[in-house]
Protein backbone atom coordinates (compact mmCIF):
# COMPACT_ATOMS: atom_id res chain seq x y z
CA UNK A 1 0.00 0.00 0.00
CA UNK A 2 2.87 2.39 0.77
CA UNK A 3 4.29 2.03 -2.73
CA UNK A 4 0.84 2.49 -4.30
CA UNK A 5 0.43 5.75 -2.38
CA UNK A 6 3.91 6.79 -3.49
CA UNK A 7 2.89 6.16 -7.10
CA UNK A 8 -0.25 8.26 -6.63
CA UNK A 9 1.77 11.06 -5.06
CA UNK A 10 4.13 11.19 -8.01
CA UNK A 11 1.67 10.62 -10.87
CA UNK A 12 -1.26 12.73 -9.68
CA UNK A 13 -2.16 15.83 -7.70
CA UNK A 14 -4.57 13.85 -5.54
CA UNK A 15 -4.24 14.79 -1.86
CA UNK A 16 -2.44 11.63 -0.78
CA UNK A 17 -0.49 11.77 2.45
CA UNK A 18 1.73 9.16 4.05
CA UNK A 19 3.50 9.31 7.39
CA UNK A 20 6.05 6.68 6.43
CA UNK A 21 9.66 7.70 5.84
CA UNK A 22 10.80 6.97 2.31
CA UNK A 23 13.71 4.65 1.69
CA UNK A 24 16.27 5.12 -1.07
CA UNK A 25 14.65 2.83 -3.66
CA UNK A 26 11.00 3.54 -2.83
CA UNK A 27 10.45 5.62 -5.98
CA UNK A 28 11.67 2.80 -8.20
CA UNK A 29 9.72 0.16 -6.30
CA UNK A 30 6.55 2.21 -6.59
CA UNK A 31 6.59 1.73 -10.38
CA UNK A 32 5.04 -1.72 -9.89
CA UNK A 33 1.92 0.19 -8.88
CA UNK A 34 1.93 2.66 -11.75
CA UNK A 35 -0.79 0.80 -13.73
CA UNK A 36 -3.00 0.68 -10.64
CA UNK A 37 -2.50 4.42 -10.19
CA UNK A 38 -3.49 4.81 -13.85
CA UNK A 39 -6.56 2.68 -13.21
CA UNK A 40 -7.43 5.01 -10.33
CA UNK A 41 -7.26 7.95 -12.73
CA UNK A 42 -9.42 6.04 -15.18
CA UNK A 43 -11.99 5.38 -12.48
CA UNK A 44 -12.21 9.10 -11.73
CA UNK A 45 -12.65 9.84 -15.44
CA UNK A 46 -15.41 7.24 -15.59
CA UNK A 47 -17.27 8.80 -12.66
CA UNK A 48 -17.04 12.27 -14.22
CA UNK A 49 -18.15 10.91 -17.59
CA UNK A 50 -21.19 9.35 -15.94
CA UNK A 51 -22.11 12.70 -14.41
CA UNK A 52 -21.48 14.84 -17.49
CA UNK A 53 -22.87 12.60 -20.24
CA UNK A 54 -26.44 13.46 -19.33
CA UNK A 55 -25.69 17.18 -19.31
CA UNK A 56 -23.55 17.74 -22.41
CA UNK A 57 -23.12 16.27 -25.89
CA UNK A 58 -20.36 13.72 -26.19
CA UNK A 59 -17.81 15.92 -27.96
CA UNK A 60 -17.94 18.44 -25.12
CA UNK A 61 -17.86 15.74 -22.44
CA UNK A 62 -14.79 14.14 -24.04
CA UNK A 63 -13.05 17.51 -24.22
CA UNK A 64 -13.64 18.02 -20.51
CA UNK A 65 -12.37 14.51 -19.75
CA UNK A 66 -9.08 15.11 -21.58
CA UNK A 67 -8.67 18.44 -19.79
CA UNK A 68 -9.46 16.78 -16.46
CA UNK A 69 -6.81 14.12 -17.02
CA UNK A 70 -4.22 16.82 -17.65
CA UNK A 71 -5.35 18.56 -14.46
CA UNK A 72 -5.27 15.41 -12.33
CA UNK A 73 -1.72 14.64 -13.44
CA UNK A 74 -0.55 18.19 -12.90
CA UNK A 75 0.41 18.26 -16.61
CA UNK A 76 3.63 16.53 -15.51
CA UNK A 77 3.83 14.20 -18.50
CA UNK A 78 2.76 16.95 -20.90
CA UNK A 79 5.76 18.95 -19.73
CA UNK A 80 7.97 15.96 -20.54
CA UNK A 81 6.39 15.61 -23.97
CA UNK A 82 7.05 19.26 -24.80
CA UNK A 83 10.66 19.03 -23.60
CA UNK A 84 11.34 15.92 -25.68
CA UNK A 85 9.80 17.50 -28.79
CA UNK A 86 12.04 20.53 -28.35
CA UNK A 87 15.04 18.28 -27.79
CA UNK A 88 14.38 16.27 -30.94
CA UNK A 89 14.11 19.48 -32.95
CA UNK A 90 17.33 20.93 -31.53
CA UNK A 91 20.47 20.63 -33.59
CA UNK A 92 23.51 19.10 -31.98
CA UNK A 93 24.58 16.06 -30.07
CA UNK A 94 23.67 14.46 -26.77
CA UNK A 95 24.65 17.40 -24.56
CA UNK A 96 22.61 19.85 -26.65
CA UNK A 97 19.57 17.54 -26.53
CA UNK A 98 19.80 17.18 -22.74
CA UNK A 99 20.33 20.90 -22.25
CA UNK A 100 17.23 21.76 -24.30
CA UNK A 101 15.11 19.27 -22.35
CA UNK A 102 16.31 20.75 -19.06
CA UNK A 103 15.42 24.29 -20.14
CA UNK A 104 12.19 25.37 -18.43
CA UNK A 105 11.09 27.33 -21.49
CA UNK A 106 8.87 25.64 -24.09
CA UNK A 107 9.84 26.15 -27.73
CA UNK A 108 7.70 26.25 -30.84
CA UNK A 109 8.09 22.53 -31.55
CA UNK A 110 7.14 21.75 -27.97
CA UNK A 111 3.95 23.78 -28.36
CA UNK A 112 3.13 21.96 -31.59
CA UNK A 113 3.71 18.66 -29.79
CA UNK A 114 1.34 19.63 -26.98
CA UNK A 115 -1.40 20.73 -29.38
CA UNK A 116 -1.02 17.57 -31.45
CA UNK A 117 -1.04 15.37 -28.35
CA UNK A 118 -4.19 16.88 -26.86
CA UNK A 119 -5.95 17.04 -30.23
CA UNK A 120 -5.17 13.43 -31.13
CA UNK A 121 -6.14 12.21 -27.69
CA UNK A 122 -9.48 14.00 -27.87
CA UNK A 123 -10.20 12.81 -31.42
CA UNK A 124 -9.29 9.22 -30.56
CA UNK A 125 -11.48 9.21 -27.45
CA UNK A 126 -14.36 10.68 -29.43
CA UNK A 127 -13.93 7.92 -32.03
CA UNK A 128 -14.14 5.14 -29.42
CA UNK A 129 -17.52 3.38 -29.84
CA UNK A 130 -20.00 4.24 -27.10
CA UNK A 131 -20.32 0.54 -26.30
CA UNK A 132 -16.72 0.36 -25.06
CA UNK A 133 -16.18 3.91 -23.84
CA UNK A 134 -16.29 3.08 -20.15
CA UNK A 135 -13.75 0.30 -20.70
CA UNK A 136 -11.52 2.68 -22.65
CA UNK A 137 -11.61 5.26 -19.86
CA UNK A 138 -10.41 2.66 -17.39
CA UNK A 139 -7.83 1.11 -19.69
CA UNK A 140 -5.90 3.84 -21.46
CA UNK A 141 -4.46 5.60 -18.37
CA UNK A 142 -3.40 2.23 -16.92
CA UNK A 143 -1.74 1.03 -20.12
CA UNK A 144 0.10 4.32 -20.54
CA UNK A 145 1.57 3.99 -17.03
CA UNK A 146 2.61 0.44 -17.84
CA UNK A 147 4.45 1.80 -20.88
CA UNK A 148 6.33 4.13 -18.56
CA UNK A 149 7.41 1.17 -16.44
CA UNK A 150 8.57 -0.65 -19.58
CA UNK A 151 10.68 2.30 -20.65
CA UNK A 152 12.34 2.52 -17.23
CA UNK A 153 12.87 -1.16 -16.36
CA UNK A 154 16.46 -2.13 -17.06
CA UNK A 155 17.28 1.22 -18.70
CA UNK A 156 20.24 3.47 -18.04
CA UNK A 157 19.91 7.08 -16.99
CA UNK A 158 21.10 9.72 -19.43
CA UNK A 159 21.81 11.99 -16.44
CA UNK A 160 23.30 11.50 -13.01
CA UNK A 161 20.60 13.58 -11.35
CA UNK A 162 16.88 14.19 -11.67
CA UNK A 163 13.76 12.12 -11.01
CA UNK A 164 14.53 9.74 -13.84
CA UNK A 165 17.76 8.66 -12.17
CA UNK A 166 15.98 8.31 -8.81
CA UNK A 167 13.37 5.97 -10.30
CA UNK A 168 15.87 3.88 -12.23
CA UNK A 169 17.88 3.13 -9.09
CA UNK A 170 15.04 1.07 -7.62
CA UNK A 171 13.25 -0.48 -10.59
CA UNK A 172 13.93 -3.98 -11.85
CA UNK A 173 12.30 -7.04 -13.38
CA UNK A 174 10.04 -7.59 -10.37
CA UNK A 175 8.41 -4.18 -10.80
CA UNK A 176 7.89 -4.78 -14.52
CA UNK A 177 6.43 -8.23 -13.83
CA UNK A 178 4.02 -6.95 -11.19
CA UNK A 179 2.94 -4.08 -13.43
CA UNK A 180 2.34 -6.54 -16.28
CA UNK A 181 0.30 -8.83 -14.04
CA UNK A 182 -1.94 -5.84 -13.31
CA UNK A 183 -2.62 -4.75 -16.89
CA UNK A 184 -2.88 -8.16 -18.58
CA UNK A 185 -6.07 -9.31 -16.84
CA UNK A 186 -7.43 -5.75 -17.00
CA UNK A 187 -7.03 -5.72 -20.78
CA UNK A 188 -8.69 -9.09 -21.19
CA UNK A 189 -11.56 -8.53 -18.78
CA UNK A 190 -12.50 -5.12 -20.18
CA UNK A 191 -12.33 -5.48 -23.97
CA UNK A 192 -10.92 -8.94 -24.62
CA UNK A 193 -8.76 -9.36 -27.70
CA UNK A 194 -8.92 -5.65 -28.43
CA UNK A 195 -7.35 -4.97 -25.05
CA UNK A 196 -4.59 -7.51 -25.69
CA UNK A 197 -3.90 -5.85 -29.05
CA UNK A 198 -3.67 -2.47 -27.32
CA UNK A 199 -1.26 -3.93 -24.76
CA UNK A 200 0.97 -5.35 -27.51
CA UNK A 201 1.03 -2.08 -29.44
CA UNK A 202 1.79 -0.02 -26.36
CA UNK A 203 4.50 -2.49 -25.38
CA UNK A 204 6.14 -2.29 -28.80
CA UNK A 205 6.00 1.50 -28.66
CA UNK A 206 7.64 1.56 -25.22
CA UNK A 207 10.45 -0.68 -26.47
CA UNK A 208 10.95 1.55 -29.50
CA UNK A 209 11.11 4.68 -27.33
CA UNK A 210 13.71 3.18 -25.01
CA UNK A 211 15.79 1.83 -27.91
CA UNK A 212 15.80 5.16 -29.76
CA UNK A 213 16.73 7.34 -26.82
CA UNK A 214 19.27 4.88 -25.47
CA UNK A 215 20.98 4.97 -28.87
CA UNK A 216 20.83 8.74 -29.10
CA UNK A 217 21.43 9.80 -25.50
CA UNK A 218 22.93 6.76 -23.84
CA UNK A 219 19.89 6.37 -21.60
CA UNK A 220 16.57 7.92 -20.66
CA UNK A 221 15.36 10.83 -18.54
CA UNK A 222 12.19 11.68 -16.66
CA UNK A 223 11.03 13.76 -19.63
CA UNK A 224 11.33 10.73 -21.89
CA UNK A 225 9.27 8.68 -19.47
CA UNK A 226 6.55 11.36 -19.55
CA UNK A 227 6.73 11.47 -23.34
CA UNK A 228 6.26 7.71 -23.53
CA UNK A 229 3.19 7.86 -21.29
CA UNK A 230 1.49 10.65 -23.23
CA UNK A 231 2.05 9.00 -26.60
CA UNK A 232 1.04 5.58 -25.26
CA UNK A 233 -2.34 7.03 -24.24
CA UNK A 234 -2.93 8.04 -27.86
CA UNK A 235 -1.87 4.63 -29.19
CA UNK A 236 -4.17 2.83 -26.77
CA UNK A 237 -7.16 5.02 -27.65
CA UNK A 238 -6.49 4.64 -31.39
CA UNK A 239 -6.52 0.89 -30.99
CA UNK A 240 -9.78 0.97 -29.03
CA UNK A 241 -11.32 3.30 -31.61
CA UNK A 242 -10.94 0.69 -34.35
CA UNK A 243 -14.29 -0.69 -35.53
CA UNK A 244 -12.80 -3.77 -37.19
CA UNK A 245 -12.44 -5.93 -34.05
C-alpha positions in Angstrom: 0.0 0.0 0.0 2.9 2.4 0.8 4.3 2.0 -2.7 0.8 2.5 -4.3 0.4 5.7 -2.4 3.9 6.8 -3.5 2.9 6.2 -7.1 -0.2 8.3 -6.6 1.8 11.1 -5.1 4.1 11.2 -8.0 1.7 10.6 -10.9 -1.3 12.7 -9.7 -2.2 15.8 -7.7 -4.6 13.8 -5.5 -4.2 14.8 -1.9 -2.4 11.6 -0.8 -0.5 11.8 2.5 1.7 9.2 4.1 3.5 9.3 7.4 6.1 6.7 6.4 9.7 7.7 5.8 10.8 7.0 2.3 13.7 4.7 1.7 16.3 5.1 -1.1 14.6 2.8 -3.7 11.0 3.5 -2.8 10.4 5.6 -6.0 11.7 2.8 -8.2 9.7 0.2 -6.3 6.5 2.2 -6.6 6.6 1.7 -10.4 5.0 -1.7 -9.9 1.9 0.2 -8.9 1.9 2.7 -11.8 -0.8 0.8 -13.7 -3.0 0.7 -10.6 -2.5 4.4 -10.2 -3.5 4.8 -13.9 -6.6 2.7 -13.2 -7.4 5.0 -10.3 -7.3 8.0 -12.7 -9.4 6.0 -15.2 -12.0 5.4 -12.5 -12.2 9.1 -11.7 -12.6 9.8 -15.4 -15.4 7.2 -15.6 -17.3 8.8 -12.7 -17.0 12.3 -14.2 -18.1 10.9 -17.6 -21.2 9.3 -15.9 -22.1 12.7 -14.4 -21.5 14.8 -17.5 -22.9 12.6 -20.2 -26.4 13.5 -19.3 -25.7 17.2 -19.3 -23.5 17.7 -22.4 -23.1 16.3 -25.9 -20.4 13.7 -26.2 -17.8 15.9 -28.0 -17.9 18.4 -25.1 -17.9 15.7 -22.4 -14.8 14.1 -24.0 -13.0 17.5 -24.2 -13.6 18.0 -20.5 -12.4 14.5 -19.8 -9.1 15.1 -21.6 -8.7 18.4 -19.8 -9.5 16.8 -16.5 -6.8 14.1 -17.0 -4.2 16.8 -17.7 -5.3 18.6 -14.5 -5.3 15.4 -12.3 -1.7 14.6 -13.4 -0.5 18.2 -12.9 0.4 18.3 -16.6 3.6 16.5 -15.5 3.8 14.2 -18.5 2.8 17.0 -20.9 5.8 18.9 -19.7 8.0 16.0 -20.5 6.4 15.6 -24.0 7.1 19.3 -24.8 10.7 19.0 -23.6 11.3 15.9 -25.7 9.8 17.5 -28.8 12.0 20.5 -28.3 15.0 18.3 -27.8 14.4 16.3 -30.9 14.1 19.5 -32.9 17.3 20.9 -31.5 20.5 20.6 -33.6 23.5 19.1 -32.0 24.6 16.1 -30.1 23.7 14.5 -26.8 24.6 17.4 -24.6 22.6 19.9 -26.6 19.6 17.5 -26.5 19.8 17.2 -22.7 20.3 20.9 -22.3 17.2 21.8 -24.3 15.1 19.3 -22.3 16.3 20.7 -19.1 15.4 24.3 -20.1 12.2 25.4 -18.4 11.1 27.3 -21.5 8.9 25.6 -24.1 9.8 26.2 -27.7 7.7 26.3 -30.8 8.1 22.5 -31.5 7.1 21.7 -28.0 3.9 23.8 -28.4 3.1 22.0 -31.6 3.7 18.7 -29.8 1.3 19.6 -27.0 -1.4 20.7 -29.4 -1.0 17.6 -31.5 -1.0 15.4 -28.3 -4.2 16.9 -26.9 -5.9 17.0 -30.2 -5.2 13.4 -31.1 -6.1 12.2 -27.7 -9.5 14.0 -27.9 -10.2 12.8 -31.4 -9.3 9.2 -30.6 -11.5 9.2 -27.5 -14.4 10.7 -29.4 -13.9 7.9 -32.0 -14.1 5.1 -29.4 -17.5 3.4 -29.8 -20.0 4.2 -27.1 -20.3 0.5 -26.3 -16.7 0.4 -25.1 -16.2 3.9 -23.8 -16.3 3.1 -20.2 -13.8 0.3 -20.7 -11.5 2.7 -22.7 -11.6 5.3 -19.9 -10.4 2.7 -17.4 -7.8 1.1 -19.7 -5.9 3.8 -21.5 -4.5 5.6 -18.4 -3.4 2.2 -16.9 -1.7 1.0 -20.1 0.1 4.3 -20.5 1.6 4.0 -17.0 2.6 0.4 -17.8 4.5 1.8 -20.9 6.3 4.1 -18.6 7.4 1.2 -16.4 8.6 -0.7 -19.6 10.7 2.3 -20.6 12.3 2.5 -17.2 12.9 -1.2 -16.4 16.5 -2.1 -17.1 17.3 1.2 -18.7 20.2 3.5 -18.0 19.9 7.1 -17.0 21.1 9.7 -19.4 21.8 12.0 -16.4 23.3 11.5 -13.0 20.6 13.6 -11.4 16.9 14.2 -11.7 13.8 12.1 -11.0 14.5 9.7 -13.8 17.8 8.7 -12.2 16.0 8.3 -8.8 13.4 6.0 -10.3 15.9 3.9 -12.2 17.9 3.1 -9.1 15.0 1.1 -7.6 13.2 -0.5 -10.6 13.9 -4.0 -11.8 12.3 -7.0 -13.4 10.0 -7.6 -10.4 8.4 -4.2 -10.8 7.9 -4.8 -14.5 6.4 -8.2 -13.8 4.0 -7.0 -11.2 2.9 -4.1 -13.4 2.3 -6.5 -16.3 0.3 -8.8 -14.0 -1.9 -5.8 -13.3 -2.6 -4.8 -16.9 -2.9 -8.2 -18.6 -6.1 -9.3 -16.8 -7.4 -5.8 -17.0 -7.0 -5.7 -20.8 -8.7 -9.1 -21.2 -11.6 -8.5 -18.8 -12.5 -5.1 -20.2 -12.3 -5.5 -24.0 -10.9 -8.9 -24.6 -8.8 -9.4 -27.7 -8.9 -5.6 -28.4 -7.4 -5.0 -25.1 -4.6 -7.5 -25.7 -3.9 -5.9 -29.0 -3.7 -2.5 -27.3 -1.3 -3.9 -24.8 1.0 -5.3 -27.5 1.0 -2.1 -29.4 1.8 0.0 -26.4 4.5 -2.5 -25.4 6.1 -2.3 -28.8 6.0 1.5 -28.7 7.6 1.6 -25.2 10.4 -0.7 -26.5 11.0 1.5 -29.5 11.1 4.7 -27.3 13.7 3.2 -25.0 15.8 1.8 -27.9 15.8 5.2 -29.8 16.7 7.3 -26.8 19.3 4.9 -25.5 21.0 5.0 -28.9 20.8 8.7 -29.1 21.4 9.8 -25.5 22.9 6.8 -23.8 19.9 6.4 -21.6 16.6 7.9 -20.7 15.4 10.8 -18.5 12.2 11.7 -16.7 11.0 13.8 -19.6 11.3 10.7 -21.9 9.3 8.7 -19.5 6.5 11.4 -19.6 6.7 11.5 -23.3 6.3 7.7 -23.5 3.2 7.9 -21.3 1.5 10.6 -23.2 2.0 9.0 -26.6 1.0 5.6 -25.3 -2.3 7.0 -24.2 -2.9 8.0 -27.9 -1.9 4.6 -29.2 -4.2 2.8 -26.8 -7.2 5.0 -27.7 -6.5 4.6 -31.4 -6.5 0.9 -31.0 -9.8 1.0 -29.0 -11.3 3.3 -31.6 -10.9 0.7 -34.3 -14.3 -0.7 -35.5 -12.8 -3.8 -37.2 -12.4 -5.9 -34.1 
